Amino acid sequence: MVYKFAVSKKGYGVAIFIDVDEIRSPILLENDLLIADRIYLRINHPIFFLSGDDVNKYIVRAIRDLSNEIYDKINDSTVCFFIHGLDTNPIYFQEEGLYCAMRGWLVQNYNLEVTSISFELDEKNKKFIFDF
């Protein structure tokens, strides 16, 4: 399922499409990352705009931050989130948007009721400051 994260303010914007599938009771592969007990991440490498550091700093963090809510939805199952790809444009890309995109996908996929992420525009530096 593809999720679109987008914010815009005063002519500046961030837009990221993330394509993720949830695999329940997966056959685990050697490169799957253990995120938390029974929660794994699989990435279709290489993905433009997604470095190893960004995976750990934003994608893994988004999953861990919602891990309790995920456990409530998957019961005793094991789950693997398979990222097939990202689509964005360098003009509309900001690394922190990866967190928001992954979190948004999880919220939509599991129909979670969580507080939204607040943000503000730093016009001087021409980037958004996200509060997560």
HELIX and SHEET records of a PDB file:
HELIX    1   1 GLY A   52  ASP A   54  1                                   3    
HELIX    2   2 VAL A   55  ILE A   59  3                                   5    
HELIX    3   3 VAL A   60  ASP A   65  1                                   6    
HELIX    4   4 SER A   67  ILE A   74  1                                   8    
HELIX    5   5 PRO A   90  TYR A   92  5                                   3    
HELIX    6   6 GLU A   96  TYR A  110  1                                  15    
SHEET    1   A 5 VAL A   2  LYS A   9  0                                        
SHEET    2   A 5 TYR A  12  ARG A  24 -1                                        
SHEET    3   A 5 VAL A  79  THR A  88 -1                                        
SHEET    4   A 5 ILE A  39  ILE A  43  1                                        
SHEET    5   A 5 LEU A  33  ALA A  36 -1                                        
SHEET    1   B 2 SER A 118  ASP A 122  0                                        
SHEET    2   B 2 LYS A 127  ASP A 131 -1                                        
END                                                                             
